Amino acid sequence: MTRLALVLLLLIGCLVLLLFLVGSSPSEGPIVWVVGSLERVGLEANPKSAVSIDLYAARGEYESFQIIVRAPASGLKNVNVRAPDLGGPRSTLYREKYVRLTRGTKDWTGNRNKPLGPGWYPDALIPFENPATGKRLSGAPLTAAPFDLDAGRNQPIWVDVFVPRTTPAGLYRGDFLVTSDQGRAKATLNLKVWDFNLPLRPSLRSCILYWKVRRQLPANQELLRHRLMPISVDPGQERLLIDTLGLSCTHLGFWSKGDQQRGTMDPAPSVAELRRAVAQHQRDLYLYNYTADEVEGHHGVYESLRQWAQNLHQAGVDNLVTMAPVPELYDDGSGTGRSAVDVWTVLPKMYDRSRARIAEVLQKGDKVWSYNALVQDDYSPKWLIDFAPINFRIQPGFLSHSLRLSGLLYWRADLWSSDPWSNVEAYRPSYPGEGMLVYPGEEVGVPGVVASMRLKWLRDGVEDFDYLQILDSRGLGEQALSIARSVGRDWQTWTRDPDKLEAARHRLGEMIEATPTRAAKDP
């Protein structure tokens, strides 16, 4: 062989080796990074550098983060994600599905809490596994994985990490593996489990209304997994849901037909009828009756409300009405001095115009809850899809604690269009996602419903409330209130910075872990 031929052979060998190295380089495989739970990542957002994340959780708590998979110029085929065995904490994966808002929420002039406008938003969550069985899902019209990804596009994966109540405190670490036909990558989770438990029954009471799937067990279980209470469940399933998922309260089921459109109410059920209804429920449930809706100013119904209250009180049931306190209802007429409304449930704007009266009813021992609907002011948290994620988390958590609110109500969770996985503007195009916190499960192969990202953020807010209540119960109420107010003082003054909220939660966790319980261990 001549020297020239030998040189050519060596050059060809180097070229083949170079082509092999380029073809198998990481730039041709999945590009992966991680972000926290309170960040939305756009379809074509630029990659970030973080490939590991630190999380902190109590026992009995969910913590979440997101793995973002981006396709290189060649695209990706057959992408999948595998969760590690963390040796206690359990991971649940979802592929985030983008939904398109054609119009977005109307932006009021001078709005202090602005919507983000039309566009594509990750919101729907397609589970990798059936939440009831833990088995991998496949064959449905929508499946989580494997999936293909076009060049330059992002696909976020939502990761829920649940810490069972038997998990020892300490550090847990694991790598999530992202595979594809073009290569693989990994993302690392470092989880610290704090040495305390969240209560099985959330400290914050709630009433979330289903219409289409009301009393369906899988749908109710999905809400309860997110620490929110369905308005009602089948009484025969109450014990199961109390013991396994922390069901804590339920609506008795009577409706007066009193609302903002009518100036009248139907007569109250008899005490005997109410007592028969009470007897169907488990004794350790808090029972209330959602009697009327937004009847403030309809003075003609106040006498009827007093009669409803008297009968409900004799049956051992609290009376819930969505209205601000009015002095005419501070007495139910029974001679006990008890208010006709036990649970005053208010919008932020109703709270703000009735601050003095809310202080009065709280002093009397009444309860005050909050609710959310549409866009009724320009400053408070909103639950429409095109508002920043912190809107959903801060209301049930830090704001509720700061304002002495003990519960949360939402008028509907299952308002679906004819194609809910693509069209989330069933209420009106200018209110995207209104009345819709879950998606129908049939399209992804599970019974009942599956969560939106917004439901996850609400759950995390309920857990924030638990942290504050635990600290309060350990004799550090002033410190808890100070921390709560540092990020959410009132409806008009609350942080838009997720890092500040997370820092406040982290401080609460460290304080709880460092403070011994006064008596028995946390539930």
One Martini backbone bead per residue (centre of mass of N, CA, C, O) as a GRO file, in nm:
protein
  523
    1MET     BB    1   0.096   0.036   0.024
    2THR     BB    2   0.075   0.350  -0.015
    3ARG     BB    3   0.107   0.645   0.138
    4LEU     BB    4  -0.152   0.773   0.015
    5ALA     BB    5  -0.347   0.544   0.086
    6LEU     BB    6  -0.301   0.558   0.392
    7VAL     BB    7  -0.398   0.847   0.432
    8LEU     BB    8  -0.683   0.806   0.317
    9LEU     BB    9  -0.770   0.590   0.519
   10LEU     BB   10  -0.737   0.766   0.770
   11LEU     BB   11  -0.937   0.989   0.687
   12ILE     BB   12  -1.186   0.810   0.664
   13GLY     BB   13  -1.184   0.712   0.956
   14CYS     BB   14  -1.217   0.992   1.087
   15LEU     BB   15  -1.482   1.063   0.947
   16VAL     BB   16  -1.651   0.832   1.063
   17LEU     BB   17  -1.603   0.904   1.359
   18LEU     BB   18  -1.721   1.189   1.344
   19LEU     BB   19  -2.005   1.108   1.250
   20PHE     BB   20  -2.071   0.936   1.496
   21LEU     BB   21  -2.037   1.155   1.714
   22VAL     BB   22  -2.246   1.353   1.600
   23GLY     BB   23  -2.492   1.150   1.587
   24SER     BB   24  -2.451   1.098   1.926
   25SER     BB   25  -2.502   1.362   2.027
   26PRO     BB   26  -2.685   1.553   2.246
   27SER     BB   27  -2.800   1.755   2.024
   28GLU     BB   28  -2.977   1.501   1.895
   29GLY     BB   29  -3.120   1.485   2.147
   30PRO     BB   30  -3.262   1.549   2.426
   31ILE     BB   31  -3.367   1.846   2.577
   32VAL     BB   32  -3.312   1.913   2.930
   33TRP     BB   33  -3.520   2.052   3.196
   34VAL     BB   34  -3.599   2.231   3.502
   35VAL     BB   35  -3.895   2.322   3.695
   36GLY     BB   36  -4.124   2.445   3.869
   37SER     BB   37  -4.471   2.460   3.942
   38LEU     BB   38  -4.491   2.802   3.894
   39GLU     BB   39  -4.439   2.731   3.578
   40ARG     BB   40  -4.468   2.825   3.248
   41VAL     BB   41  -4.410   2.656   2.933
   42GLY     BB   42  -4.357   2.717   2.624
   43LEU     BB   43  -4.340   2.578   2.315
   44GLU     BB   44  -4.065   2.791   2.244
   45ALA     BB   45  -3.897   2.808   2.477
   46ASN     BB   46  -3.610   2.855   2.617
   47PRO     BB   47  -3.367   2.701   2.746
   48LYS     BB   48  -3.235   2.568   3.038
   49SER     BB   49  -2.982   2.450   3.273
   50ALA     BB   50  -3.148   2.291   3.465
   51VAL     BB   51  -3.119   1.928   3.594
   52SER     BB   52  -3.200   2.010   3.892
   53ILE     BB   53  -3.394   1.958   4.205
   54ASP     BB   54  -3.528   2.105   4.506
   55LEU     BB   55  -3.723   1.945   4.757
   56TYR     BB   56  -4.002   1.987   5.000
   57ALA     BB   57  -4.161   1.761   5.247
   58ALA     BB   58  -4.417   1.622   5.392
   59ARG     BB   59  -4.605   1.406   5.524
   60GLY     BB   60  -4.880   1.380   5.310
   61GLU     BB   61  -4.743   1.517   5.054
   62TYR     BB   62  -4.732   1.723   4.770
   63GLU     BB   63  -4.485   1.753   4.514
   64SER     BB   64  -4.364   1.966   4.238
   65PHE     BB   65  -4.255   1.933   3.891
   66GLN     BB   66  -4.066   2.000   3.577
   67ILE     BB   67  -4.009   1.839   3.268
   68ILE     BB   68  -3.826   1.949   2.986
   69VAL     BB   69  -3.878   1.873   2.642
   70ARG     BB   70  -3.656   1.911   2.363
   71ALA     BB   71  -3.622   1.948   2.025
   72PRO     BB   72  -3.426   1.921   1.785
   73ALA     BB   73  -3.381   1.967   1.449
   74SER     BB   74  -3.468   1.648   1.406
   75GLY     BB   75  -3.623   1.566   1.633
   76LEU     BB   76  -3.859   1.333   1.796
   77LYS     BB   77  -3.883   0.983   1.890
   78ASN     BB   78  -4.018   0.799   2.124
   79VAL     BB   79  -4.096   0.938   2.392
   80ASN     BB   80  -3.983   0.894   2.737
   81VAL     BB   81  -4.055   0.844   3.097
   82ARG     BB   82  -3.865   0.765   3.395
   83ALA     BB   83  -3.903   0.676   3.719
   84PRO     BB   84  -3.775   0.651   4.020
   85ASP     BB   85  -3.667   0.485   4.305
   86LEU     BB   86  -3.693   0.649   4.627
   87GLY     BB   87  -3.772   0.474   4.886
   88GLY     BB   88  -4.103   0.595   4.914
   89PRO     BB   89  -4.151   0.807   4.737
   90ARG     BB   90  -4.396   0.901   4.483
   91SER     BB   91  -4.433   0.901   4.129
   92THR     BB   92  -4.622   1.116   3.900
   93LEU     BB   93  -4.710   1.128   3.556
   94TYR     BB   94  -4.746   1.403   3.308
   95ARG     BB   95  -4.875   1.526   3.016
   96GLU     BB   96  -4.875   1.832   2.879
   97LYS     BB   97  -5.148   2.011   2.744
   98TYR     BB   98  -5.216   2.225   2.503
   99VAL     BB   99  -5.412   2.525   2.496
  100ARG     BB  100  -5.629   2.738   2.313
  101LEU     BB  101  -5.662   3.090   2.312
  102THR     BB  102  -5.845   3.316   2.122
  103ARG     BB  103  -5.874   3.571   2.346
  104GLY     BB  104  -5.907   3.596   2.635
  105THR     BB  105  -5.903   3.793   2.892
  106LYS     BB  106  -6.022   4.073   2.984
  107ASP     BB  107  -5.857   4.392   3.001
  108TRP     BB  108  -5.858   4.612   3.222
  109THR     BB  109  -5.835   4.922   3.302
  110GLY     BB  110  -5.582   4.927   3.534
  111ASN     BB  111  -5.494   4.651   3.589
  112ARG     BB  112  -5.333   4.472   3.863
  113ASN     BB  113  -5.439   4.186   3.737
  114LYS     BB  114  -5.316   4.040   3.465
  115PRO     BB  115  -5.362   3.900   3.185
  116LEU     BB  116  -5.191   3.714   2.916
  117GLY     BB  117  -5.369   3.608   2.696
  118PRO     BB  118  -5.352   3.482   2.410
  119GLY     BB  119  -5.288   3.127   2.342
  120TRP     BB  120  -5.061   2.887   2.462
  121TYR     BB  121  -5.144   2.640   2.724
  122PRO     BB  122  -5.059   2.464   2.986
  123ASP     BB  123  -5.312   2.224   3.152
  124ALA     BB  124  -5.353   1.954   3.064
  125LEU     BB  125  -5.351   1.609   3.207
  126ILE     BB  126  -5.172   1.321   3.106
  127PRO     BB  127  -5.158   1.017   3.223
  128PHE     BB  128  -4.952   0.739   3.256
  129GLU     BB  129  -5.151   0.646   3.489
  130ASN     BB  130  -5.372   0.487   3.674
  131PRO     BB  131  -5.476   0.606   3.980
  132ALA     BB  132  -5.622   0.334   4.083
  133THR     BB  133  -5.392   0.104   3.967
  134GLY     BB  134  -5.098   0.192   3.829
  135LYS     BB  135  -5.142   0.150   3.533
  136ARG     BB  136  -5.058   0.166   3.222
  137LEU     BB  137  -5.145   0.372   2.960
  138SER     BB  138  -5.344   0.269   2.666
  139GLY     BB  139  -5.542   0.328   2.361
  140ALA     BB  140  -5.624   0.606   2.376
  141PRO     BB  141  -5.667   0.903   2.224
  142LEU     BB  142  -5.497   0.987   2.485
  143THR     BB  143  -5.143   0.983   2.541
  144ALA     BB  144  -4.849   1.028   2.709
  145ALA     BB  145  -4.686   0.755   2.618
  146PRO     BB  146  -4.540   0.783   2.357
  147PHE     BB  147  -4.374   1.064   2.183
  148ASP     BB  148  -4.361   1.320   1.955
  149LEU     BB  149  -4.122   1.587   1.839
  150ASP     BB  150  -4.076   1.879   1.715
  151ALA     BB  151  -3.880   2.105   1.613
  152GLY     BB  152  -3.837   2.332   1.880
  153ARG     BB  153  -4.013   2.180   2.084
  154ASN     BB  154  -4.209   2.157   2.377
  155GLN     BB  155  -4.239   1.909   2.664
  156PRO     BB  156  -4.408   1.889   2.943
  157ILE     BB  157  -4.356   1.729   3.267
  158TRP     BB  158  -4.548   1.628   3.525
  159VAL     BB  159  -4.449   1.602   3.879
  160ASP     BB  160  -4.560   1.395   4.131
  161VAL     BB  161  -4.477   1.392   4.486
  162PHE     BB  162  -4.538   1.143   4.724
  163VAL     BB  163  -4.561   1.121   5.089
  164PRO     BB  164  -4.582   0.892   5.292
  165ARG     BB  165  -4.656   0.847   5.638
  166THR     BB  166  -4.404   0.623   5.665
  167THR     BB  167  -4.180   0.812   5.599
  168PRO     BB  168  -3.875   0.885   5.649
  169ALA     BB  169  -3.679   1.113   5.732
  170GLY     BB  170  -3.499   1.287   5.467
  171LEU     BB  171  -3.300   1.193   5.193
  172TYR     BB  172  -3.384   1.200   4.835
  173ARG     BB  173  -3.271   1.032   4.528
  174GLY     BB  174  -3.321   1.088   4.163
  175ASP     BB  175  -3.350   0.970   3.821
  176PHE     BB  176  -3.487   1.095   3.530
  177LEU     BB  177  -3.565   0.926   3.229
  178VAL     BB  178  -3.501   1.028   2.893
  179THR     BB  179  -3.630   0.888   2.597
  180SER     BB  180  -3.516   0.802   2.255
  181ASP     BB  181  -3.419   0.744   1.930
  182GLN     BB  182  -3.189   0.989   1.968
  183GLY     BB  183  -3.184   0.952   2.289
  184ARG     BB  184  -3.069   1.069   2.615
  185ALA     BB  185  -3.177   1.183   2.948
  186LYS     BB  186  -3.156   1.374   3.264
  187ALA     BB  187  -3.321   1.419   3.589
  188THR     BB  188  -3.284   1.562   3.917
  189LEU     BB  189  -3.389   1.460   4.248
  190ASN     BB  190  -3.408   1.649   4.559
  191LEU     BB  191  -3.542   1.517   4.867
  192LYS     BB  192  -3.693   1.655   5.155
  193VAL     BB  193  -3.810   1.504   5.449
  194TRP     BB  194  -4.002   1.596   5.688
  195ASP     BB  195  -4.076   1.571   6.054
  196PHE     BB  196  -4.392   1.572   5.942
  197ASN     BB  197  -4.749   1.596   5.924
  198LEU     BB  198  -5.017   1.599   5.740
  199PRO     BB  199  -5.335   1.605   5.741
  200LEU     BB  200  -5.575   1.418   5.610
  201ARG     BB  201  -5.747   1.653   5.694
  202PRO     BB  202  -5.798   1.942   5.595
  203SER     BB  203  -5.809   2.258   5.733
  204LEU     BB  204  -5.951   2.337   5.476
  205ARG     BB  205  -6.247   2.400   5.372
  206SER     BB  206  -6.482   2.272   5.113
  207CYS     BB  207  -6.670   2.354   4.790
  208ILE     BB  208  -6.705   2.150   4.503
  209LEU     BB  209  -6.873   2.161   4.203
  210TYR     BB  210  -7.067   1.923   4.051
  211TRP     BB  211  -7.267   1.812   3.768
  212LYS     BB  212  -7.203   1.566   3.574
  213VAL     BB  213  -7.020   1.399   3.818
  214ARG     BB  214  -7.199   1.368   4.049
  215ARG     BB  215  -7.118   1.110   4.276
  216GLN     BB  216  -6.869   1.008   4.143
  217LEU     BB  217  -6.617   0.840   4.266
  218PRO     BB  218  -6.366   0.911   4.084
  219ALA     BB  219  -6.416   1.218   4.091
  220ASN     BB  220  -6.399   1.252   4.401
  221GLN     BB  221  -6.116   1.135   4.435
  222GLU     BB  222  -5.967   1.350   4.274
  223LEU     BB  223  -6.030   1.586   4.456
  224LEU     BB  224  -5.920   1.459   4.724
  225ARG     BB  225  -5.625   1.434   4.621
  226HIS     BB  226  -5.650   1.773   4.622
  227ARG     BB  227  -5.784   1.867   4.900
  228LEU     BB  228  -6.089   1.860   4.798
  229MET     BB  229  -6.440   1.912   4.834
  230PRO     BB  230  -6.711   1.778   4.752
  231ILE     BB  231  -7.032   1.861   4.788
  232SER     BB  232  -7.097   1.545   4.727
  233VAL     BB  233  -7.170   1.210   4.831
  234ASP     BB  234  -7.217   0.898   4.871
  235PRO     BB  235  -7.301   0.784   5.174
  236GLY     BB  236  -7.180   0.487   5.125
  237GLN     BB  237  -6.872   0.636   5.073
  238GLU     BB  238  -6.773   0.802   5.318
  239ARG     BB  239  -6.590   0.618   5.485
  240LEU     BB  240  -6.379   0.567   5.271
  241LEU     BB  241  -6.309   0.876   5.222
  242ILE     BB  242  -6.225   0.945   5.507
  243ASP     BB  243  -5.995   0.717   5.552
  244THR     BB  244  -5.828   0.771   5.267
  245LEU     BB  245  -5.892   1.111   5.177
  246GLY     BB  246  -6.028   1.320   5.395
  247LEU     BB  247  -6.311   1.355   5.434
  248SER     BB  248  -6.494   1.643   5.608
  249CYS     BB  249  -6.740   1.743   5.418
  250THR     BB  250  -7.104   1.827   5.361
  251HIS     BB  251  -7.383   1.857   5.182
  252LEU     BB  252  -7.716   1.795   5.251
  253GLY     BB  253  -7.918   1.895   4.975
  254PHE     BB  254  -8.066   2.169   5.010
  255TRP     BB  255  -8.281   2.396   4.810
  256SER     BB  256  -8.432   2.728   4.777
  257LYS     BB  257  -8.390   2.905   4.501
  258GLY     BB  258  -8.199   3.125   4.605
  259ASP     BB  259  -8.108   3.417   4.417
  260GLN     BB  260  -8.020   3.695   4.226
  261GLN     BB  261  -8.290   3.652   4.037
  262ARG     BB  262  -8.452   3.613   4.306
  263GLY     BB  263  -8.700   3.717   4.569
  264THR     BB  264  -8.716   3.407   4.656
  265MET     BB  265  -8.810   3.121   4.867
  266ASP     BB  266  -8.836   2.827   4.967
  267PRO     BB  267  -8.941   2.641   5.195
  268ALA     BB  268  -8.855   2.488   5.466
  269PRO     BB  269  -8.766   2.220   5.595
  270SER     BB  270  -8.820   2.010   5.820
  271VAL     BB  271  -8.676   1.886   6.094
  272ALA     BB  272  -8.735   1.590   6.034
  273GLU     BB  273  -8.617   1.588   5.747
  274LEU     BB  274  -8.334   1.676   5.827
  275ARG     BB  275  -8.274   1.442   6.026
  276ARG     BB  276  -8.291   1.218   5.816
  277ALA     BB  277  -8.053   1.321   5.650
  278VAL     BB  278  -7.836   1.317   5.871
  279ALA     BB  279  -7.853   0.999   5.929
  280GLN     BB  280  -7.691   0.925   5.650
  281HIS     BB  281  -7.440   1.031   5.793
  282GLN     BB  282  -7.146   1.072   5.913
  283ARG     BB  283  -7.056   1.189   6.230
  284ASP     BB  284  -6.751   1.306   6.134
  285LEU     BB  285  -6.900   1.517   5.971
  286TYR     BB  286  -6.932   1.820   5.829
  287LEU     BB  287  -7.242   1.995   5.826
  288TYR     BB  288  -7.399   2.156   5.550
  289ASN     BB  289  -7.605   2.416   5.388
  290TYR     BB  290  -7.658   2.518   5.059
  291THR     BB  291  -7.915   2.748   5.032
  292ALA     BB  292  -7.789   3.021   4.899
  293ASP     BB  293  -7.735   3.275   4.624
  294GLU     BB  294  -7.675   3.591   4.621
  295VAL     BB  295  -7.900   3.761   4.840
  296GLU     BB  296  -7.796   4.021   4.872
  297GLY     BB  297  -8.058   4.273   4.903
  298HIS     BB  298  -8.292   4.054   4.946
  299HIS     BB  299  -8.505   4.122   5.193
  300GLY     BB  300  -8.744   3.914   5.136
  301VAL     BB  301  -8.554   3.651   5.234
  302TYR     BB  302  -8.474   3.677   5.538
  303GLU     BB  303  -8.701   3.522   5.677
  304SER     BB  304  -8.647   3.256   5.533
  305LEU     BB  305  -8.358   3.223   5.636
  306ARG     BB  306  -8.432   3.202   5.934
  307GLN     BB  307  -8.598   2.943   5.906
  308TRP     BB  308  -8.382   2.764   5.793
  309ALA     BB  309  -8.189   2.800   6.031
  310GLN     BB  310  -8.359   2.686   6.258
  311ASN     BB  311  -8.390   2.401   6.138
  312LEU     BB  312  -8.093   2.335   6.098
  313HIS     BB  313  -8.005   2.372   6.393
  314GLN     BB  314  -8.189   2.145   6.510
  315ALA     BB  315  -8.022   1.932   6.314
  316GLY     BB  316  -7.703   2.017   6.314
  317VAL     BB  317  -7.676   2.254   6.087
  318ASP     BB  318  -7.520   2.453   5.874
  319ASN     BB  319  -7.540   2.779   5.714
  320LEU     BB  320  -7.491   2.841   5.368
  321VAL     BB  321  -7.398   3.161   5.213
  322THR     BB  322  -7.363   3.375   4.936
  323MET     BB  323  -7.260   3.639   5.141
  324ALA     BB  324  -7.261   3.917   5.308
  325PRO     BB  325  -7.289   4.059   5.592
  326VAL     BB  326  -7.598   4.119   5.784
  327PRO     BB  327  -7.767   4.232   6.057
  328GLU     BB  328  -8.048   4.088   5.996
  329LEU     BB  329  -7.864   3.792   6.031
  330TYR     BB  330  -7.750   3.777   6.342
  331ASP     BB  331  -8.045   3.641   6.386
  332ASP     BB  332  -8.263   3.353   6.383
  333GLY     BB  333  -8.504   3.379   6.620
  334SER     BB  334  -8.451   3.161   6.873
  335GLY     BB  335  -8.283   3.313   7.126
  336THR     BB  336  -7.955   3.247   7.099
  337GLY     BB  337  -7.790   3.449   6.887
  338ARG     BB  338  -7.776   3.310   6.630
  339SER     BB  339  -7.702   3.305   6.321
  340ALA     BB  340  -7.849   3.254   6.008
  341VAL     BB  341  -7.545   3.256   5.926
  342ASP     BB  342  -7.252   3.051   5.946
  343VAL     BB  343  -7.150   3.073   5.627
  344TRP     BB  344  -6.980   3.323   5.492
  345THR     BB  345  -6.962   3.371   5.133
  346VAL     BB  346  -6.695   3.543   4.956
  347LEU     BB  347  -6.586   3.774   4.770
  348PRO     BB  348  -6.342   3.998   4.759
  349LYS     BB  349  -6.534   4.247   4.719
  350MET     BB  350  -6.715   4.174   4.961
  351TYR     BB  351  -6.505   4.187   5.175
  352ASP     BB  352  -6.405   4.487   5.131
  353ARG     BB  353  -6.707   4.615   5.187
  354SER     BB  354  -6.717   4.416   5.482
  355ARG     BB  355  -6.502   4.424   5.713
  356ALA     BB  356  -6.655   4.495   5.973
  357ARG     BB  357  -6.866   4.260   5.955
  358ILE     BB  358  -6.666   4.030   5.951
  359ALA     BB  359  -6.554   4.089   6.230
  360GLU     BB  360  -6.822   4.045   6.378
  361VAL     BB  361  -6.881   3.743   6.297
  362LEU     BB  362  -6.617   3.630   6.404
  363GLN     BB  363  -6.670   3.717   6.697
  364LYS     BB  364  -6.936   3.532   6.716
  365GLY     BB  365  -6.837   3.248   6.545
  366ASP     BB  366  -6.836   3.262   6.264
  367LYS     BB  367  -6.795   3.187   5.926
  368VAL     BB  368  -6.543   3.244   5.658
  369TRP     BB  369  -6.552   3.236   5.315
  370SER     BB  370  -6.436   3.178   4.982
  371TYR     BB  371  -6.463   3.287   4.634
  372ASN     BB  372  -6.470   3.219   4.270
  373ALA     BB  373  -6.548   3.443   3.982
  374LEU     BB  374  -6.434   3.547   3.726
  375VAL     BB  375  -6.422   3.920   3.683
  376GLN     BB  376  -6.479   4.150   3.971
  377ASP     BB  377  -6.187   4.267   3.961
  378ASP     BB  378  -5.840   4.422   3.952
  379TYR     BB  379  -5.669   4.238   4.205
  380SER     BB  380  -5.745   3.959   4.249
  381PRO     BB  381  -5.753   3.645   4.226
  382LYS     BB  382  -5.752   3.422   3.941
  383TRP     BB  383  -5.908   3.118   3.757
  384LEU     BB  384  -5.789   3.165   3.484
  385ILE     BB  385  -5.571   3.050   3.254
  386ASP     BB  386  -5.440   3.359   3.187
  387PHE     BB  387  -5.314   3.329   3.471
  388ALA     BB  388  -5.104   3.315   3.701
  389PRO     BB  389  -5.037   3.052   3.910
  390ILE     BB  390  -5.045   3.207   4.189
  391ASN     BB  391  -5.354   3.261   4.199
  392PHE     BB  392  -5.433   2.965   4.300
  393ARG     BB  393  -5.247   2.938   4.562
  394ILE     BB  394  -5.296   3.200   4.749
  395GLN     BB  395  -5.591   3.179   4.843
  396PRO     BB  396  -5.604   2.906   5.019
  397GLY     BB  397  -5.360   2.998   5.186
  398PHE     BB  398  -5.234   3.284   5.279
  399LEU     BB  399  -5.496   3.452   5.258
  400SER     BB  400  -5.679   3.287   5.439
  401HIS     BB  401  -5.510   3.321   5.693
  402SER     BB  402  -5.492   3.634   5.706
  403LEU     BB  403  -5.836   3.654   5.689
  404ARG     BB  404  -5.985   3.415   5.844
  405LEU     BB  405  -6.031   3.180   5.646
  406SER     BB  406  -6.200   2.839   5.641
  407GLY     BB  407  -6.284   2.847   5.323
  408LEU     BB  408  -6.392   2.699   4.995
  409LEU     BB  409  -6.548   2.802   4.678
  410TYR     BB  410  -6.690   2.641   4.375
  411TRP     BB  411  -6.936   2.633   4.126
  412ARG     BB  412  -6.740   2.467   3.911
  413ALA     BB  413  -6.549   2.179   3.746
  414ASP     BB  414  -6.744   2.054   3.472
  415LEU     BB  415  -6.725   2.264   3.230
  416TRP     BB  416  -6.799   2.149   2.904
  417SER     BB  417  -6.739   2.109   2.600
  418SER     BB  418  -6.750   1.914   2.313
  419ASP     BB  419  -6.408   1.973   2.332
  420PRO     BB  420  -6.230   1.995   2.616
  421TRP     BB  421  -5.922   1.928   2.521
  422SER     BB  422  -5.941   2.204   2.324
  423ASN     BB  423  -6.202   2.352   2.455
  424VAL     BB  424  -6.199   2.611   2.729
  425GLU     BB  425  -6.473   2.803   2.629
  426ALA     BB  426  -6.766   2.733   2.750
  427TYR     BB  427  -6.867   2.988   2.876
  428ARG     BB  428  -6.649   3.204   2.750
  429PRO     BB  429  -6.400   3.344   2.567
  430SER     BB  430  -6.344   3.565   2.812
  431TYR     BB  431  -6.344   3.279   3.013
  432PRO     BB  432  -6.101   3.076   3.045
  433GLY     BB  433  -6.193   2.796   3.245
  434GLU     BB  434  -6.458   2.843   3.350
  435GLY     BB  435  -6.577   2.583   3.548
  436MET     BB  436  -6.273   2.435   3.498
  437LEU     BB  437  -6.062   2.179   3.668
  438VAL     BB  438  -6.142   1.943   3.475
  439TYR     BB  439  -6.120   1.641   3.287
  440PRO     BB  440  -6.219   1.401   3.097
  441GLY     BB  441  -6.126   1.055   3.119
  442GLU     BB  442  -6.195   0.898   2.857
  443GLU     BB  443  -5.964   1.008   2.658
  444VAL     BB  444  -5.736   0.855   2.870
  445GLY     BB  445  -5.862   0.584   3.021
  446VAL     BB  446  -6.041   0.701   3.263
  447PRO     BB  447  -6.231   0.733   3.520
  448GLY     BB  448  -6.387   1.028   3.520
  449VAL     BB  449  -6.119   1.239   3.608
  450VAL     BB  450  -5.880   1.500   3.538
  451ALA     BB  451  -5.636   1.715   3.593
  452SER     BB  452  -5.528   2.024   3.627
  453MET     BB  453  -5.293   2.253   3.699
  454ARG     BB  454  -5.487   2.426   3.874
  455LEU     BB  455  -5.551   2.205   4.081
  456LYS     BB  456  -5.263   2.178   4.186
  457TRP     BB  457  -5.240   2.471   4.298
  458LEU     BB  458  -5.469   2.447   4.498
  459ARG     BB  459  -5.352   2.219   4.664
  460ASP     BB  460  -5.098   2.376   4.755
  461GLY     BB  461  -5.262   2.586   4.913
  462VAL     BB  462  -5.384   2.391   5.119
  463GLU     BB  463  -5.105   2.308   5.229
  464ASP     BB  464  -5.020   2.585   5.328
  465PHE     BB  465  -5.245   2.602   5.540
  466ASP     BB  466  -5.145   2.365   5.707
  467TYR     BB  467  -4.881   2.486   5.796
  468LEU     BB  468  -5.003   2.728   5.950
  469GLN     BB  469  -5.177   2.557   6.147
  470ILE     BB  470  -4.951   2.398   6.278
  471LEU     BB  471  -4.800   2.640   6.393
  472ASP     BB  472  -5.035   2.742   6.558
  473SER     BB  473  -5.071   2.472   6.733
  474ARG     BB  474  -4.755   2.531   6.848
  475GLY     BB  475  -4.760   2.849   6.945
  476LEU     BB  476  -4.703   3.020   6.641
  477GLY     BB  477  -4.918   3.235   6.535
  478GLU     BB  478  -4.762   3.501   6.485
  479GLN     BB  479  -4.557   3.385   6.286
  480ALA     BB  480  -4.757   3.277   6.080
  481LEU     BB  481  -4.894   3.549   6.016
  482SER     BB  482  -4.641   3.698   5.924
  483ILE     BB  483  -4.576   3.514   5.685
  484ALA     BB  484  -4.842   3.534   5.536
  485ARG     BB  485  -4.832   3.857   5.508
  486SER     BB  486  -4.563   3.870   5.336
  487VAL     BB  487  -4.741   3.745   5.070
  488GLY     BB  488  -5.062   3.784   5.202
  489ARG     BB  489  -5.252   4.027   5.330
  490ASP     BB  490  -5.457   4.079   5.085
  491TRP     BB  491  -5.638   4.120   4.798
  492GLN     BB  492  -5.429   4.367   4.713
  493THR     BB  493  -5.181   4.224   4.886
  494TRP     BB  494  -4.975   4.029   4.674
  495THR     BB  495  -4.766   3.818   4.546
  496ARG     BB  496  -4.602   3.746   4.214
  497ASP     BB  497  -4.367   3.573   4.352
  498PRO     BB  498  -4.277   3.248   4.371
  499ASP     BB  499  -4.019   3.265   4.546
  500LYS     BB  500  -4.154   3.393   4.794
  501LEU     BB  501  -4.353   3.170   4.850
  502GLU     BB  502  -4.148   2.936   4.878
  503ALA     BB  503  -3.988   3.066   5.109
  504ALA     BB  504  -4.222   3.070   5.311
  505ARG     BB  505  -4.274   2.767   5.316
  506HIS     BB  506  -3.988   2.683   5.404
  507ARG     BB  507  -3.996   2.830   5.674
  508LEU     BB  508  -4.230   2.674   5.793
  509GLY     BB  509  -4.104   2.391   5.782
  510GLU     BB  510  -3.860   2.452   5.966
  511MET     BB  511  -4.028   2.542   6.214
  512ILE     BB  512  -4.185   2.284   6.259
  513GLU     BB  513  -3.942   2.088   6.288
  514ALA     BB  514  -3.822   2.270   6.539
  515THR     BB  515  -4.114   2.218   6.671
  516PRO     BB  516  -4.269   2.085   6.911
  517THR     BB  517  -4.520   1.931   7.020
  518ARG     BB  518  -4.761   1.962   7.268
  519ALA     BB  519  -4.843   1.658   7.215
  520ALA     BB  520  -4.927   1.492   6.990
  521LYS     BB  521  -4.898   1.390   6.701
  522ASP     BB  522  -4.949   1.432   6.402
  523PRO     BB  523  -5.205   1.311   6.191
   0.00000   0.00000   0.00000
